[in-house]
């Protein structure tokens, strides 16, 4: 009987602590701060113009391997 009463009091205290923490918490969401100063501007054109050693894209032409789809209305291959 004593263990049940003690457990009920402990659970009630935890519930009240949780409710008190929820009520006193911040009501407005946190806002992120900018990591760079707003006065600093990034010159994107010079970044693109001065880049070197970028990977190149390899294009593989599979047009000879697969035939183009045939359009039913014209009966000729689609462009």
Steps between C-alpha positions, in 0.01 A plus 500: 500500500785738587676424169184580304450834678867591454484408130183710455663801669814460288300475177291803598815701573649406163180596322487837677867562421435425133198729486691781675788465253260504206321811624818697573677406176551747219187569304683634192718277281876538489633695204822412323767766476690560175853365505633770266461872551241657273755760386714232337393419145616204297606577144353203316618613156865501604453162667369352175760676284801399712419135565753246375531122484127430505389150398382467142179330397531200273224461243430154363291489185264202508296611199651225285429231757133575561260586219285813542133450589250491215211746514173324408342799322781566251658158474846656501759516777462782748757780475 
